C-alpha cells in the first residue's frame, strides 16, 4: 500500500493517506484496501474538506487533459484535474476568460465545482456552478452519470458544492466569457467605516462587474471598519492595444516564493498593526484609478508561491462566513469588534457582497449577503476561544461558514447553516468520506 502525508493549505493538518492513482478518465476507480476514499485535486482547501485521515485520496490532478473548445461559443470541455491557471494560459490569448474565478488560479476544475467557488463578481453572475454546463460523475460501483441542470439534475445539485463526496468528477464542461485583452480597469477607494463600505458596494454593483474590499481588522475605536474598496471591469479592445505595448513585469508569472518555513509565525500583533497601517495609507489619494493585468487584480497572493509558510510551523486557520442582508451590518460590526478586542486580527481580511443569483448546489456556500474572510495564525486554545465568539455571532445572525476554508467548525453551526445537509447525504457515495464530513456530522 502506497501511503503519503497530505497537508492542508493552512498547514495545521498533515495526516497520512493511502494514495490511489487515476491515470485516465476512462479507468475505473481503484478502491482502497479498507475504509473510505476522497478525490484530491491541487490541495488548496485550507482545512480538512479535501483530506480523509485514516483513509485514501484519489489523485484527481492526474486528469489534466483538454478535450474540446468551441471558439464561437466559449464552451470548454476538459478533465477535472486541469488547473484554472492552465485554462487562462491557453485561452486568454484567444479572447476568453473564466466567468467565475476564486482568489487563486491554482485550483482544479473539479475542485472549483466541488466547492462551488465564487469570485469578485458574484453579485453579477453567481458562483462557478452557475456556469458549469455538465460533467461526468464516476462512482465507486463503477457507474458513470453525465449530470447537468436538466439531466440527472438531482446529482448535479448534490455534486456542485458537494465537497467531492458524491463521487469523482472525471471531466466537465464550463462556459467561458469573452474579453478583449488581459487588462482590467480598476478603481480603489478608501473608506472609513462599515456604513461607507455598504454604500460603496450598493453604488458600484450596477456599473462594475467586480467589487471587493480589504478591511482593517487590527484596530478598534474610530478606525474600526475602515479599508480599501476596489471595483473593476474588463478593459476594452482600444485600451488593451495601448496597454499591450507597455506590458509591465507584474503581468508575467511570478517566480518568487517563500523559501522556508520560519520557526515562528511572522504574523503577530506588532507586524499586523504595522502592515494594516501601511496598507490603509498605501495610496496617496482617497480614490485611485489604474489599468491592471488580470493576474495581480484577481490573484494577488499567487504572486508569492507558498505564501502559507509565513505563518510558521503551526500554520493558520481561515475563517470565512456569510451573513444575510438584514443582519449584515450589525453582525459584521460585532465580528470586527470581537477580532480587534482579541488582538488577533487578520491582515488578509476580505469583505465583499454576494448577490441574488441562486447557487446550484445543496451545500453551496454563497447566498445573498455579506461575506468576510480572515486568516489567523494558529495560537491554540486562545484562538479557538475567539472562534467560539465569532461562531456565536454567525449562528445568531443566520449565517454560515465556508467548508473549503474551514478546519474546526462544529456540527451545530454546520447543520444550522446548511439545512439541506441531510437531503445531500443521500447522494454520498458509500465508499467516500472526508475529515470535514465526519466532523460536522459527528460521525466517528
SEPADO-362683 format. One record per residue (C-alpha): residue in one letter; z, x, y. Coordinates in steps of 0.02 Angstrom, whole numbers, plus 50000, padded with zeros to 5 digits. Example, Ala and Ser with C-alpha at 12.3 -4.5 7.8 and 13.67 -1.06 7.14 Angstrom:
residues 2
ATOM	a	50390	50615	49775
ATOM	s	50357	50684	49947
***
This chain:
residues 444
ATOM	x	50000	50000	50000
ATOM	x	49948	50069	50170
ATOM	x	50088	50046	50298
ATOM	x	50089	50089	50483
ATOM	x	50204	50062	50633
ATOM	x	50133	49950	50769
ATOM	x	50213	49949	50940
ATOM	x	50220	49804	51061
ATOM	x	50139	49839	51231
ATOM	x	50314	49826	51304
ATOM	x	50364	49969	51186
ATOM	x	50527	49882	51137
ATOM	x	50472	49845	50958
ATOM	x	50396	49967	50833
ATOM	x	50402	49886	50660
ATOM	x	50311	49941	50503
ATOM	x	50170	49832	50434
ATOM	x	50057	49831	50286
ATOM	x	49880	49864	50352
ATOM	x	49737	49751	50296
ATOM	x	49561	49811	50342
ATOM	x	49425	49690	50397
ATOM	x	49263	49790	50379
ATOM	x	49143	49644	50404
ATOM	x	49145	49466	50470
ATOM	x	49063	49416	50307
ATOM	x	49201	49492	50200
ATOM	x	49345	49389	50130
ATOM	x	49521	49418	50193
ATOM	x	49619	49550	50099
ATOM	x	49780	49463	50052
ATOM	x	49945	49556	50071
ATOM	x	50040	49611	49917
ATOM	x	50183	49500	49969
ATOM	x	50236	49400	50120
ATOM	x	50128	49347	50265
ATOM	x	49989	49418	50374
ATOM	x	49929	49404	50554
ATOM	x	49771	49455	50649
ATOM	x	49794	49607	50762
ATOM	x	49670	49649	50899
ATOM	x	49696	49784	51030
ATOM	x	49886	49769	51040
ATOM	x	49902	49712	51222
ATOM	x	50029	49573	51192
ATOM	x	50194	49625	51269
ATOM	x	50316	49559	51140
ATOM	x	50301	49504	50958
ATOM	x	50169	49368	50962
ATOM	x	50046	49492	50882
ATOM	x	50174	49576	50769
ATOM	x	50231	49524	50595
ATOM	x	50382	49630	50548
ATOM	x	50402	49641	50360
ATOM	x	50226	49576	50333
ATOM	x	50045	49629	50357
ATOM	x	49921	49643	50501
ATOM	x	49734	49611	50484
ATOM	x	49636	49739	50587
ATOM	x	49529	49621	50688
ATOM	x	49470	49758	50807
ATOM	x	49354	49816	50667
ATOM	x	49246	49662	50702
ATOM	x	49164	49741	50855
ATOM	x	48980	49693	50849
ATOM	x	48875	49593	50971
ATOM	x	48775	49456	50884
ATOM	x	48668	49367	51015
ATOM	x	48648	49343	51201
ATOM	x	48540	49216	51294
ATOM	x	48497	49289	51466
ATOM	x	48436	49120	51525
ATOM	x	48600	49027	51494
ATOM	x	48733	49164	51485
ATOM	x	48790	49114	51311
ATOM	x	48860	49266	51220
ATOM	x	48897	49270	51034
ATOM	x	48997	49417	50970
ATOM	x	49125	49465	50840
ATOM	x	49306	49430	50885
ATOM	x	49356	49613	50896
ATOM	x	49239	49651	51042
ATOM	x	49336	49703	51198
ATOM	x	49311	49616	51364
ATOM	x	49275	49789	51437
ATOM	x	49130	49808	51315
ATOM	x	49058	49641	51370
ATOM	x	49070	49692	51553
ATOM	x	48993	49862	51522
ATOM	x	48843	49782	51436
ATOM	x	48815	49627	51542
ATOM	x	48872	49659	51721
ATOM	x	48713	49764	51749
ATOM	x	48615	49612	51689
ATOM	x	48699	49498	51816
ATOM	x	48832	49414	51708
ATOM	x	49022	49413	51714
ATOM	x	49167	49337	51617
ATOM	x	49202	49162	51680
ATOM	x	49387	49193	51650
ATOM	x	49470	49363	51634
ATOM	x	49654	49413	51623
ATOM	x	49729	49562	51715
ATOM	x	49667	49688	51586
ATOM	x	49493	49711	51515
ATOM	x	49561	49795	51359
ATOM	x	49590	49637	51256
ATOM	x	49481	49570	51117
ATOM	x	49384	49408	51125
ATOM	x	49487	49344	50979
ATOM	x	49648	49389	51069
ATOM	x	49586	49304	51228
ATOM	x	49556	49144	51130
ATOM	x	49717	49155	51028
ATOM	x	49819	49172	51189
ATOM	x	49704	49061	51294
ATOM	x	49714	49190	51433
ATOM	x	49699	49144	51615
ATOM	x	49646	49234	51773
ATOM	x	49649	49226	51961
ATOM	x	49530	49077	51961
ATOM	x	49624	48953	51853
ATOM	x	49629	48828	51996
ATOM	x	49438	48826	51992
ATOM	x	49386	48847	51810
ATOM	x	49538	48838	51696
ATOM	x	49577	48961	51556
ATOM	x	49475	49059	51428
ATOM	x	49470	48917	51302
ATOM	x	49381	48806	51428
ATOM	x	49231	48923	51416
ATOM	x	49235	48956	51229
ATOM	x	49097	48850	51154
ATOM	x	49126	48885	50969
ATOM	x	49199	49008	50844
ATOM	x	49218	49034	50657
ATOM	x	49391	49022	50581
ATOM	x	49423	49111	50415
ATOM	x	49572	49051	50314
ATOM	x	49671	49140	50179
ATOM	x	49599	49024	50046
ATOM	x	49425	49090	50087
ATOM	x	49367	48934	50179
ATOM	x	49271	48951	50342
ATOM	x	49260	48824	50483
ATOM	x	49147	48829	50635
ATOM	x	49251	48750	50771
ATOM	x	49201	48684	50942
ATOM	x	49262	48549	51063
ATOM	x	49151	48425	50967
ATOM	x	49151	48494	50788
ATOM	x	49315	48521	50697
ATOM	x	49390	48486	50868
ATOM	x	49567	48473	50800
ATOM	x	49555	48650	50728
ATOM	x	49477	48709	50891
ATOM	x	49626	48641	50989
ATOM	x	49751	48719	50869
ATOM	x	49667	48890	50870
ATOM	x	49642	48905	51059
ATOM	x	49812	48968	51115
ATOM	x	49867	48965	50933
ATOM	x	49928	49146	50930
ATOM	x	49824	49193	50778
ATOM	x	49923	49082	50662
ATOM	x	49785	48963	50607
ATOM	x	49678	49099	50527
ATOM	x	49564	49242	50579
ATOM	x	49429	49212	50710
ATOM	x	49280	49311	50647
ATOM	x	49154	49277	50786
ATOM	x	49149	49174	50945
ATOM	x	49026	49108	51072
ATOM	x	49079	49110	51255
ATOM	x	48997	49052	51416
ATOM	x	48974	49186	51549
ATOM	x	48942	49158	51736
ATOM	x	48808	49233	51846
ATOM	x	48845	49365	51977
ATOM	x	48730	49455	52098
ATOM	x	48816	49626	52085
ATOM	x	48981	49707	52033
ATOM	x	49068	49679	52201
ATOM	x	49197	49557	52268
ATOM	x	49232	49505	52447
ATOM	x	49422	49514	52465
ATOM	x	49549	49469	52597
ATOM	x	49731	49525	52592
ATOM	x	49856	49428	52698
ATOM	x	50038	49475	52724
ATOM	x	50158	49328	52707
ATOM	x	50344	49323	52745
ATOM	x	50413	49176	52644
ATOM	x	50379	49071	52491
ATOM	x	50336	48924	52602
ATOM	x	50199	49030	52681
ATOM	x	50133	49077	52508
ATOM	x	50113	48894	52459
ATOM	x	50023	48854	52622
ATOM	x	49904	49001	52597
ATOM	x	49870	48951	52417
ATOM	x	49827	48773	52460
ATOM	x	49717	48826	52606
ATOM	x	49624	48956	52502
ATOM	x	49581	48860	52344
ATOM	x	49433	48763	52412
ATOM	x	49336	48913	52478
ATOM	x	49396	49056	52368
ATOM	x	49369	49068	52180
ATOM	x	49505	49199	52157
ATOM	x	49682	49193	52226
ATOM	x	49837	49292	52181
ATOM	x	49991	49364	52265
ATOM	x	50105	49514	52243
ATOM	x	50282	49464	52286
ATOM	x	50430	49575	52332
ATOM	x	50571	49548	52207
ATOM	x	50682	49690	52267
ATOM	x	50756	49613	52423
ATOM	x	50853	49455	52462
ATOM	x	50903	49376	52627
ATOM	x	50767	49361	52758
ATOM	x	50649	49468	52654
ATOM	x	50659	49354	52501
ATOM	x	50489	49285	52453
ATOM	x	50381	49399	52559
ATOM	x	50222	49476	52489
ATOM	x	50036	49504	52499
ATOM	x	49914	49363	52463
ATOM	x	49740	49410	52403
ATOM	x	49590	49297	52393
ATOM	x	49410	49335	52348
ATOM	x	49235	49284	52299
ATOM	x	49093	49373	52212
ATOM	x	48978	49459	52337
ATOM	x	48801	49402	52374
ATOM	x	48644	49497	52325
ATOM	x	48615	49565	52500
ATOM	x	48792	49633	52513
ATOM	x	48777	49710	52341
ATOM	x	48622	49809	52387
ATOM	x	48714	49893	52530
ATOM	x	48871	49921	52427
ATOM	x	48773	49997	52283
ATOM	x	48705	50131	52398
ATOM	x	48882	50183	52444
ATOM	x	48966	50169	52274
ATOM	x	49145	50230	52281
ATOM	x	49236	50331	52147
ATOM	x	49355	50184	52121
ATOM	x	49209	50087	52050
ATOM	x	49200	50201	51899
ATOM	x	49304	50203	51742
ATOM	x	49468	50295	51766
ATOM	x	49520	50435	51651
ATOM	x	49694	50450	51724
ATOM	x	49837	50418	51605
ATOM	x	50025	50437	51594
ATOM	x	50029	50595	51485
ATOM	x	50200	50571	51405
ATOM	x	50349	50455	51397
ATOM	x	50485	50511	51519
ATOM	x	50663	50525	51449
ATOM	x	50721	50384	51563
ATOM	x	50634	50239	51649
ATOM	x	50551	50287	51813
ATOM	x	50586	50110	51873
ATOM	x	50762	50097	51943
ATOM	x	50843	50010	52094
ATOM	x	50806	50157	52211
ATOM	x	50624	50181	52159
ATOM	x	50596	49993	52154
ATOM	x	50654	49964	52333
ATOM	x	50556	50114	52396
ATOM	x	50397	50055	52309
ATOM	x	50413	49875	52366
ATOM	x	50446	49927	52545
ATOM	x	50295	50042	52546
ATOM	x	50183	49916	52458
ATOM	x	50225	49775	52577
ATOM	x	50182	49883	52727
ATOM	x	50033	49973	52648
ATOM	x	49904	49879	52751
ATOM	x	49901	49906	52938
ATOM	x	49863	49729	52993
ATOM	x	49926	49559	52942
ATOM	x	49753	49520	52872
ATOM	x	49630	49645	52799
ATOM	x	49454	49612	52731
ATOM	x	49365	49727	52610
ATOM	x	49223	49741	52485
ATOM	x	49286	49797	52315
ATOM	x	49210	49841	52149
ATOM	x	49266	49717	52018
ATOM	x	49371	49842	51920
ATOM	x	49507	49879	52050
ATOM	x	49507	49695	52101
ATOM	x	49528	49619	51928
ATOM	x	49605	49764	51832
ATOM	x	49713	49873	51945
ATOM	x	49829	49929	51804
ATOM	x	49684	49980	51693
ATOM	x	49652	50124	51812
ATOM	x	49804	50211	51736
ATOM	x	49794	50218	51548
ATOM	x	49958	50199	51451
ATOM	x	50049	50147	51609
ATOM	x	50177	50061	51498
ATOM	x	50254	50233	51465
ATOM	x	50331	50240	51640
ATOM	x	50473	50128	51580
ATOM	x	50540	50264	51468
ATOM	x	50586	50265	51283
ATOM	x	50675	50096	51287
ATOM	x	50519	50007	51350
ATOM	x	50514	49849	51454
ATOM	x	50505	49660	51445
ATOM	x	50384	49549	51538
ATOM	x	50440	49377	51592
ATOM	x	50307	49251	51642
ATOM	x	50343	49069	51675
ATOM	x	50251	48921	51748
ATOM	x	50341	48787	51850
ATOM	x	50267	48612	51879
ATOM	x	50213	48572	52059
ATOM	x	50357	48457	52105
ATOM	x	50489	48590	52070
ATOM	x	50388	48748	52102
ATOM	x	50452	48796	52274
ATOM	x	50636	48765	52238
ATOM	x	50633	48842	52063
ATOM	x	50535	48996	52118
ATOM	x	50659	49022	52259
ATOM	x	50802	49012	52133
ATOM	x	50715	49135	52016
ATOM	x	50689	49262	52155
ATOM	x	50868	49242	52216
ATOM	x	50936	49275	52041
ATOM	x	50825	49429	52021
ATOM	x	50869	49500	52191
ATOM	x	51055	49473	52160
ATOM	x	51044	49561	51992
ATOM	x	50973	49721	52068
ATOM	x	50844	49724	51927
ATOM	x	50689	49672	52022
ATOM	x	50511	49697	51963
ATOM	x	50381	49799	52054
ATOM	x	50239	49718	51955
ATOM	x	50279	49542	52017
ATOM	x	50132	49422	52023
ATOM	x	50134	49245	52092
ATOM	x	49988	49125	52081
ATOM	x	49940	48944	52062
ATOM	x	49873	48856	51909
ATOM	x	49758	48709	51945
ATOM	x	49708	48543	51871
ATOM	x	49584	48597	51734
ATOM	x	49666	48548	51570
ATOM	x	49686	48681	51436
ATOM	x	49605	48653	51266
ATOM	x	49746	48715	51155
ATOM	x	49900	48631	51085
ATOM	x	50002	48786	51130
ATOM	x	49906	48842	51285
ATOM	x	50020	48913	51419
ATOM	x	49930	48861	51580
ATOM	x	49971	48694	51659
ATOM	x	49966	48636	51841
ATOM	x	50099	48728	51940
ATOM	x	50154	48899	51997
ATOM	x	50164	49049	51882
ATOM	x	50274	49202	51912
ATOM	x	50253	49360	51806
ATOM	x	50378	49504	51811
ATOM	x	50413	49668	51721
ATOM	x	50591	49729	51687
ATOM	x	50647	49895	51613
ATOM	x	50743	49866	51452
ATOM	x	50926	49878	51504
ATOM	x	51002	49791	51355
ATOM	x	51137	49657	51374
ATOM	x	51135	49665	51565
ATOM	x	50952	49618	51570
ATOM	x	50974	49482	51441
ATOM	x	51109	49403	51549
ATOM	x	50980	49391	51689
ATOM	x	50853	49318	51568
ATOM	x	50978	49183	51518
ATOM	x	50994	49133	51701
ATOM	x	50805	49133	51726
ATOM	x	50784	49030	51566
ATOM	x	50908	48903	51633
ATOM	x	50807	48882	51793
ATOM	x	50642	48867	51700
ATOM	x	50712	48741	51575
ATOM	x	50791	48634	51711
ATOM	x	50627	48630	51808
ATOM	x	50520	48576	51660
ATOM	x	50431	48743	51649
ATOM	x	50387	48859	51506
ATOM	x	50362	49042	51461
ATOM	x	50202	49131	51408
ATOM	x	50208	49180	51222
ATOM	x	50088	49327	51247
ATOM	x	50213	49406	51368
ATOM	x	50373	49357	51278
ATOM	x	50486	49459	51165
ATOM	x	50651	49364	51168
ATOM	x	50633	49178	51209
ATOM	x	50746	49062	51109
ATOM	x	50697	48907	51013
ATOM	x	50765	48780	51137
ATOM	x	50659	48842	51282
ATOM	x	50504	48858	51174
ATOM	x	50516	48684	51099
ATOM	x	50550	48605	51269
ATOM	x	50403	48695	51348
ATOM	x	50283	48662	51205
ATOM	x	50322	48485	51144
ATOM	x	50167	48484	51031
ATOM	x	50231	48633	50930
ATOM	x	50269	48526	50778
ATOM	x	50094	48450	50782
ATOM	x	50023	48626	50795
ATOM	x	50125	48687	50646
ATOM	x	50021	48576	50530
ATOM	x	49870	48689	50563
ATOM	x	49956	48855	50524
ATOM	x	49880	48950	50379
ATOM	x	50013	48955	50241
ATOM	x	49991	49144	50223
ATOM	x	50002	49179	50412
ATOM	x	50157	49208	50517
ATOM	x	50224	49316	50660
ATOM	x	50388	49381	50725
ATOM	x	50370	49269	50876
ATOM	x	50341	49111	50774
ATOM	x	50488	49142	50658
ATOM	x	50599	49175	50809
ATOM	x	50556	49024	50916
ATOM	x	50551	48902	50770
ATOM	x	50710	48980	50699
ATOM	x	50634	49015	50529
ATOM	x	50723	49156	50438
***
